[in-house]
Amino acid sequence: MKAGQRFLVQLPRDDGGPQSILCTVRHCEAVADATYHIGSTFIRVCNVNSSDGAQVINADAAEARAMTDAAVSENIRIRRAILG
């Protein structure tokens, strides 16, 4: 990932549902085969209307446009890598 890219992280909540957080990449460093350290800034907590993050509900228009299909696919890949 490149600095400035945005992505959604979905973390588990106590009620069992995911909590989505819009983030911006600050740096990305390869540390091993297919393993990276990604530093990011949390932009805002978001609600999504589908499990794949296809539509962000409470992000502003510019942030919603930043969530391209590629960013959504990357979010899914990262979520699976973190949560298993």
N, CA, C and O atoms as CSV, one atom per row, in Angstrom:
chain,resi,resn,atom,element,x,y,z
A,1,MET,N,N,0.846,-1.170,0.000
A,1,MET,CA,C,0.000,0.000,0.000
A,1,MET,C,C,0.892,1.233,0.000
A,1,MET,O,O,2.023,1.200,0.486
A,2,LYS,N,N,0.370,2.313,-0.548
A,2,LYS,CA,C,1.142,3.541,-0.647
A,2,LYS,C,C,0.620,4.581,0.345
A,2,LYS,O,O,-0.568,4.611,0.668
A,3,ALA,N,N,1.524,5.425,0.816
A,3,ALA,CA,C,1.144,6.512,1.716
A,3,ALA,C,C,0.040,7.340,1.075
A,3,ALA,O,O,0.105,7.672,-0.109
A,4,GLY,N,N,-0.962,7.665,1.862
A,4,GLY,CA,C,-2.086,8.459,1.371
A,4,GLY,C,C,-3.294,7.633,0.962
A,4,GLY,O,O,-4.402,8.165,0.891
A,5,GLN,N,N,-3.108,6.341,0.691
A,5,GLN,CA,C,-4.251,5.498,0.347
A,5,GLN,C,C,-5.153,5.352,1.560
A,5,GLN,O,O,-4.690,5.402,2.700
A,6,ARG,N,N,-6.434,5.172,1.311
A,6,ARG,CA,C,-7.387,4.964,2.397
A,6,ARG,C,C,-7.944,3.552,2.338
A,6,ARG,O,O,-8.063,2.955,1.268
A,7,PHE,N,N,-8.279,3.035,3.503
A,7,PHE,CA,C,-8.869,1.701,3.577
A,7,PHE,C,C,-9.733,1.613,4.826
A,7,PHE,O,O,-9.594,2.413,5.751
A,8,LEU,N,N,-10.622,0.634,4.839
A,8,LEU,CA,C,-11.447,0.371,6.007
A,8,LEU,C,C,-10.868,-0.799,6.776
A,8,LEU,O,O,-10.492,-1.813,6.187
A,9,VAL,N,N,-10.796,-0.664,8.075
A,9,VAL,CA,C,-10.446,-1.768,8.961
A,9,VAL,C,C,-11.726,-2.128,9.690
A,9,VAL,O,O,-12.431,-1.252,10.191
A,10,GLN,N,N,-12.024,-3.410,9.747
A,10,GLN,CA,C,-13.186,-3.853,10.503
A,10,GLN,C,C,-12.709,-4.689,11.668
A,10,GLN,O,O,-12.057,-5.718,11.489
A,11,LEU,N,N,-13.041,-4.234,12.867
A,11,LEU,CA,C,-12.631,-4.885,14.099
A,11,LEU,C,C,-13.867,-5.435,14.810
A,11,LEU,O,O,-14.952,-4.865,14.690
A,12,PRO,N,N,-13.714,-6.538,15.549
A,12,PRO,CA,C,-14.872,-7.098,16.245
A,12,PRO,C,C,-15.306,-6.204,17.405
A,12,PRO,O,O,-14.486,-5.554,18.052
A,13,ARG,N,N,-16.614,-6.190,17.650
A,13,ARG,CA,C,-17.176,-5.461,18.786
A,13,ARG,C,C,-17.732,-6.467,19.780
A,13,ARG,O,O,-17.900,-7.642,19.454
A,14,ASP,N,N,-18.014,-6.011,20.979
A,14,ASP,CA,C,-18.561,-6.880,22.016
A,14,ASP,C,C,-19.882,-7.526,21.606
A,14,ASP,O,O,-20.174,-8.653,22.006
A,15,ASP,N,N,-20.686,-6.809,20.804
A,15,ASP,CA,C,-21.983,-7.356,20.396
A,15,ASP,C,C,-21.874,-8.349,19.242
A,15,ASP,O,O,-22.888,-8.854,18.759
A,16,GLY,N,N,-20.638,-8.635,18.795
A,16,GLY,CA,C,-20.430,-9.614,17.739
A,16,GLY,C,C,-20.361,-9.036,16.341
A,16,GLY,O,O,-19.866,-9.702,15.431
A,17,GLY,N,N,-20.838,-7.823,16.142
A,17,GLY,CA,C,-20.777,-7.187,14.830
A,17,GLY,C,C,-19.461,-6.477,14.635
A,17,GLY,O,O,-18.760,-6.198,15.608
A,18,PRO,N,N,-19.107,-6.177,13.390
A,18,PRO,CA,C,-17.847,-5.471,13.147
A,18,PRO,C,C,-17.986,-3.962,13.333
A,18,PRO,O,O,-19.063,-3.398,13.139
A,19,GLN,N,N,-16.889,-3.319,13.709
A,19,GLN,CA,C,-16.808,-1.860,13.759
A,19,GLN,C,C,-15.851,-1.429,12.667
A,19,GLN,O,O,-14.696,-1.853,12.663
A,20,SER,N,N,-16.297,-0.604,11.750
A,20,SER,CA,C,-15.476,-0.153,10.628
A,20,SER,C,C,-14.828,1.177,10.954
A,20,SER,O,O,-15.465,2.078,11.500
A,21,ILE,N,N,-13.543,1.293,10.610
A,21,ILE,CA,C,-12.797,2.522,10.839
A,21,ILE,C,C,-12.082,2.887,9.548
A,21,ILE,O,O,-11.324,2.085,9.002
A,22,LEU,N,N,-12.323,4.095,9.062
A,22,LEU,CA,C,-11.647,4.592,7.866
A,22,LEU,C,C,-10.248,5.039,8.260
A,22,LEU,O,O,-10.083,5.811,9.205
A,23,CYS,N,N,-9.231,4.554,7.534
A,23,CYS,CA,C,-7.831,4.844,7.846
A,23,CYS,C,C,-7.110,5.385,6.618
A,23,CYS,O,O,-7.532,5.158,5.484
A,24,THR,N,N,-6.020,6.101,6.857
A,24,THR,CA,C,-5.121,6.560,5.800
A,24,THR,C,C,-3.740,5.973,6.055
A,24,THR,O,O,-3.224,6.058,7.170
A,25,VAL,N,N,-3.138,5.380,5.029
A,25,VAL,CA,C,-1.804,4.794,5.145
A,25,VAL,C,C,-0.783,5.907,5.322
A,25,VAL,O,O,-0.786,6.879,4.567
A,26,ARG,N,N,0.088,5.771,6.315
A,26,ARG,CA,C,1.192,6.714,6.540
A,26,ARG,C,C,2.500,6.130,6.030
A,26,ARG,O,O,3.314,6.846,5.447
A,27,HIS,N,N,2.708,4.838,6.245
A,27,HIS,CA,C,3.890,4.165,5.703
A,27,HIS,C,C,3.593,2.677,5.595
A,27,HIS,O,O,2.723,2.153,6.290
A,28,CYS,N,N,4.325,2.003,4.717
A,28,CYS,CA,C,4.173,0.569,4.519
A,28,CYS,C,C,5.559,-0.013,4.288
A,28,CYS,O,O,6.309,0.465,3.437
A,29,GLU,N,N,5.895,-1.049,5.051
A,29,GLU,CA,C,7.229,-1.633,4.987
A,29,GLU,C,C,7.126,-3.153,4.902
A,29,GLU,O,O,6.483,-3.778,5.746
A,30,ALA,N,N,7.755,-3.750,3.889
A,30,ALA,CA,C,7.803,-5.208,3.781
A,30,ALA,C,C,8.751,-5.741,4.849
A,30,ALA,O,O,9.881,-5.268,4.974
A,31,VAL,N,N,8.290,-6.727,5.621
A,31,VAL,CA,C,9.132,-7.300,6.669
A,31,VAL,C,C,9.414,-8.779,6.419
A,31,VAL,O,O,10.327,-9.338,7.028
A,32,ALA,N,N,8.657,-9.416,5.546
A,32,ALA,CA,C,8.855,-10.820,5.176
A,32,ALA,C,C,8.002,-11.081,3.944
A,32,ALA,O,O,7.293,-10.193,3.471
A,33,ASP,N,N,8.073,-12.303,3.428
A,33,ASP,CA,C,7.239,-12.664,2.283
A,33,ASP,C,C,5.771,-12.427,2.593
A,33,ASP,O,O,5.219,-13.043,3.504
A,34,ALA,N,N,5.143,-11.544,1.846
A,34,ALA,CA,C,3.714,-11.231,1.976
A,34,ALA,C,C,3.343,-10.740,3.376
A,34,ALA,O,O,2.186,-10.864,3.779
A,35,THR,N,N,4.295,-10.189,4.119
A,35,THR,CA,C,4.029,-9.627,5.446
A,35,THR,C,C,4.538,-8.195,5.475
A,35,THR,O,O,5.682,-7.919,5.114
A,36,TYR,N,N,3.674,-7.293,5.908
A,36,TYR,CA,C,3.993,-5.879,5.896
A,36,TYR,C,C,3.644,-5.239,7.229
A,36,TYR,O,O,2.702,-5.665,7.898
A,37,HIS,N,N,4.387,-4.233,7.613
A,37,HIS,CA,C,4.009,-3.346,8.702
A,37,HIS,C,C,3.390,-2.124,8.043
A,37,HIS,O,O,4.025,-1.468,7.218
A,38,ILE,N,N,2.160,-1.822,8.406
A,38,ILE,CA,C,1.463,-0.681,7.831
A,38,ILE,C,C,1.119,0.279,8.954
A,38,ILE,O,O,0.381,-0.067,9.876
A,39,GLY,N,N,1.657,1.482,8.872
A,39,GLY,CA,C,1.309,2.531,9.823
A,39,GLY,C,C,0.175,3.337,9.238
A,39,GLY,O,O,0.200,3.682,8.057
A,40,SER,N,N,-0.821,3.641,10.049
A,40,SER,CA,C,-1.962,4.383,9.533
A,40,SER,C,C,-2.509,5.344,10.570
A,40,SER,O,O,-2.213,5.248,11.761
A,41,THR,N,N,-3.310,6.265,10.083
A,41,THR,CA,C,-4.028,7.204,10.926
A,41,THR,C,C,-5.504,6.861,10.836
A,41,THR,O,O,-6.041,6.680,9.744
A,42,PHE,N,N,-6.158,6.771,11.989
A,42,PHE,CA,C,-7.602,6.543,11.994
A,42,PHE,C,C,-8.288,7.859,11.674
A,42,PHE,O,O,-8.051,8.864,12.345
A,43,ILE,N,N,-9.135,7.861,10.656
A,43,ILE,CA,C,-9.831,9.067,10.212
A,43,ILE,C,C,-11.162,9.216,10.937
A,43,ILE,O,O,-11.442,10.260,11.525
A,44,ARG,N,N,-11.978,8.173,10.894
A,44,ARG,CA,C,-13.275,8.219,11.563
A,44,ARG,C,C,-13.888,6.836,11.642
A,44,ARG,O,O,-13.558,5.944,10.861
A,45,VAL,N,N,-14.779,6.675,12.591
A,45,VAL,CA,C,-15.576,5.460,12.700
A,45,VAL,C,C,-16.680,5.561,11.657
A,45,VAL,O,O,-17.316,6.606,11.518
A,46,CYS,N,N,-16.905,4.485,10.932
A,46,CYS,CA,C,-17.901,4.478,9.854
A,46,CYS,C,C,-18.899,3.353,10.062
A,46,CYS,O,O,-18.608,2.362,10.731
A,47,ASN,N,N,-20.065,3.518,9.486
A,47,ASN,CA,C,-21.044,2.444,9.387
A,47,ASN,C,C,-21.077,2.017,7.936
A,47,ASN,O,O,-21.023,2.863,7.044
A,48,VAL,N,N,-21.165,0.737,7.683
A,48,VAL,CA,C,-21.284,0.242,6.315
A,48,VAL,C,C,-22.576,-0.538,6.204
A,48,VAL,O,O,-23.068,-1.084,7.190
A,49,ASN,N,N,-23.130,-0.589,4.988
A,49,ASN,CA,C,-24.401,-1.289,4.841
A,49,ASN,C,C,-24.248,-2.678,4.254
A,49,ASN,O,O,-25.243,-3.299,3.880
A,50,SER,N,N,-23.012,-3.185,4.163
A,50,SER,CA,C,-22.805,-4.551,3.706
A,50,SER,C,C,-21.519,-5.076,4.308
A,50,SER,O,O,-20.650,-4.298,4.702
A,51,SER,N,N,-21.393,-6.394,4.383
A,51,SER,CA,C,-20.237,-6.998,5.046
A,51,SER,C,C,-18.943,-6.776,4.277
A,51,SER,O,O,-17.866,-6.891,4.862
A,52,ASP,N,N,-19.011,-6.462,2.985
A,52,ASP,CA,C,-17.775,-6.252,2.224
A,52,ASP,C,C,-17.348,-4.788,2.181
A,52,ASP,O,O,-16.372,-4.454,1.509
A,53,GLY,N,N,-18.064,-3.906,2.888
A,53,GLY,CA,C,-17.676,-2.503,2.956
A,53,GLY,C,C,-17.951,-1.740,1.675
A,53,GLY,O,O,-17.357,-0.687,1.445
A,54,ALA,N,N,-18.848,-2.255,0.834
A,54,ALA,CA,C,-19.069,-1.668,-0.478
A,54,ALA,C,C,-19.648,-0.260,-0.424
A,54,ALA,O,O,-19.426,0.525,-1.346
A,55,GLN,N,N,-20.376,0.078,0.621
A,55,GLN,CA,C,-20.950,1.422,0.685
A,55,GLN,C,C,-20.770,1.974,2.090
A,55,GLN,O,O,-21.312,1.434,3.054
A,56,VAL,N,N,-20.019,3.034,2.197
A,56,VAL,CA,C,-19.782,3.677,3.479
A,56,VAL,C,C,-20.932,4.644,3.737
A,56,VAL,O,O,-21.254,5.468,2.881
A,57,ILE,N,N,-21.551,4.547,4.910
A,57,ILE,CA,C,-22.737,5.348,5.200
A,57,ILE,C,C,-22.404,6.742,5.692
A,57,ILE,O,O,-22.932,7.712,5.149
A,58,ASN,N,N,-21.546,6.885,6.703
A,58,ASN,CA,C,-21.378,8.204,7.309
A,58,ASN,C,C,-20.042,8.870,7.008
A,58,ASN,O,O,-19.629,9.757,7.754
A,59,ALA,N,N,-19.363,8.479,5.958
A,59,ALA,CA,C,-18.182,9.208,5.507
A,59,ALA,C,C,-18.657,10.362,4.626
A,59,ALA,O,O,-19.727,10.282,4.022
A,60,ASP,N,N,-17.870,11.427,4.551
A,60,ASP,CA,C,-18.277,12.511,3.674
A,60,ASP,C,C,-18.063,12.106,2.219
A,60,ASP,O,O,-17.489,11.049,1.953
A,61,ALA,N,N,-18.511,12.920,1.283
A,61,ALA,CA,C,-18.501,12.547,-0.134
A,61,ALA,C,C,-17.104,12.238,-0.640
A,61,ALA,O,O,-16.925,11.275,-1.386
A,62,ALA,N,N,-16.108,13.026,-0.255
A,62,ALA,CA,C,-14.738,12.789,-0.726
A,62,ALA,C,C,-14.219,11.459,-0.197
A,62,ALA,O,O,-13.562,10.715,-0.925
A,63,GLU,N,N,-14.508,11.153,1.065
A,63,GLU,CA,C,-14.062,9.884,1.635
A,63,GLU,C,C,-14.774,8.718,0.981
A,63,GLU,O,O,-14.158,7.683,0.726
A,64,ALA,N,N,-16.044,8.862,0.709
A,64,ALA,CA,C,-16.790,7.784,0.059
A,64,ALA,C,C,-16.238,7.513,-1.336
A,64,ALA,O,O,-16.136,6.355,-1.741
A,65,ARG,N,N,-15.878,8.570,-2.083
A,65,ARG,CA,C,-15.304,8.377,-3.415
A,65,ARG,C,C,-13.951,7.682,-3.332
A,65,ARG,O,O,-13.565,6.970,-4.259
A,66,ALA,N,N,-13.225,7.879,-2.232
A,66,ALA,CA,C,-11.911,7.255,-2.074
A,66,ALA,C,C,-12.009,5.750,-1.884
A,66,ALA,O,O,-11.026,5.037,-2.082
A,67,MET,N,N,-13.182,5.257,-1.502
A,67,MET,CA,C,-13.363,3.832,-1.282
A,67,MET,C,C,-13.697,3.146,-2.606
A,67,MET,O,O,-14.838,2.744,-2.834
A,68,THR,N,N,-12.698,3.016,-3.471
A,68,THR,CA,C,-12.867,2.380,-4.767
A,68,THR,C,C,-12.984,0.875,-4.593
A,68,THR,O,O,-12.778,0.351,-3.498
A,69,ASP,N,N,-13.314,0.187,-5.670
A,69,ASP,CA,C,-13.384,-1.269,-5.625
A,69,ASP,C,C,-12.064,-1.867,-5.168
A,69,ASP,O,O,-12.056,-2.837,-4.411
A,70,ALA,N,N,-10.945,-1.300,-5.618
A,70,ALA,CA,C,-9.634,-1.807,-5.217
A,70,ALA,C,C,-9.435,-1.636,-3.719
A,70,ALA,O,O,-8.903,-2.530,-3.060
A,71,ALA,N,N,-9.857,-0.492,-3.168
A,71,ALA,CA,C,-9.716,-0.259,-1.732
A,71,ALA,C,C,-10.588,-1.217,-0.943
A,71,ALA,O,O,-10.175,-1.703,0.110
A,72,VAL,N,N,-11.790,-1.496,-1.435
A,72,VAL,CA,C,-12.675,-2.439,-0.761
A,72,VAL,C,C,-12.054,-3.836,-0.781
A,72,VAL,O,O,-12.069,-4.536,0.232
A,73,SER,N,N,-11.511,-4.243,-1.927
A,73,SER,CA,C,-10.856,-5.549,-2.020
A,73,SER,C,C,-9.667,-5.629,-1.077
A,73,SER,O,O,-9.444,-6.661,-0.443
A,74,GLU,N,N,-8.905,-4.555,-0.980
A,74,GLU,CA,C,-7.757,-4.521,-0.081
A,74,GLU,C,C,-8.214,-4.599,1.375
A,74,GLU,O,O,-7.576,-5.259,2.195
A,75,ASN,N,N,-9.314,-3.929,1.691
A,75,ASN,CA,C,-9.866,-3.998,3.038
A,75,ASN,C,C,-10.238,-5.434,3.401
A,75,ASN,O,O,-9.940,-5.896,4.502
A,76,ILE,N,N,-10.877,-6.125,2.492
A,76,ILE,CA,C,-11.277,-7.516,2.740
A,76,ILE,C,C,-10.040,-8.375,2.970
A,76,ILE,O,O,-10.023,-9.201,3.882
A,77,ARG,N,N,-9.011,-8.189,2.157
A,77,ARG,CA,C,-7.779,-8.972,2.287
A,77,ARG,C,C,-7.109,-8.703,3.643
A,77,ARG,O,O,-6.670,-9.634,4.318
A,78,ILE,N,N,-7.035,-7.432,4.032
A,78,ILE,CA,C,-6.406,-7.075,5.299
A,78,ILE,C,C,-7.217,-7.634,6.470
A,78,ILE,O,O,-6.655,-8.185,7.416
A,79,ARG,N,N,-8.538,-7.486,6.400
A,79,ARG,CA,C,-9.390,-7.991,7.477
A,79,ARG,C,C,-9.204,-9.490,7.660
A,79,ARG,O,O,-9.090,-9.967,8.789
A,80,ARG,N,N,-9.173,-10.234,6.561
A,80,ARG,CA,C,-8.966,-11.687,6.651
A,80,ARG,C,C,-7.607,-12.031,7.229
A,80,ARG,O,O,-7.480,-12.986,7.996
A,81,ALA,N,N,-6.584,-11.256,6.865
A,81,ALA,CA,C,-5.246,-11.516,7.379
A,81,ALA,C,C,-5.154,-11.249,8.881
A,81,ALA,O,O,-4.469,-11.973,9.603
A,82,ILE,N,N,-5.850,-10.203,9.348
A,82,ILE,CA,C,-5.800,-9.852,10.763
A,82,ILE,C,C,-6.682,-10.769,11.606
A,82,ILE,O,O,-6.264,-11.263,12.653
A,83,LEU,N,N,-7.901,-10.986,11.136
A,83,LEU,CA,C,-8.880,-11.715,11.945
A,83,LEU,C,C,-8.929,-13.210,11.640
A,83,LEU,O,O,-9.574,-13.970,12.362
A,84,GLY,N,N,-8.252,-13.636,10.574
A,84,GLY,CA,C,-8.213,-15.065,10.262
A,84,GLY,C,C,-9.333,-15.596,9.495
A,84,GLY,O,O,-9.366,-16.790,9.197
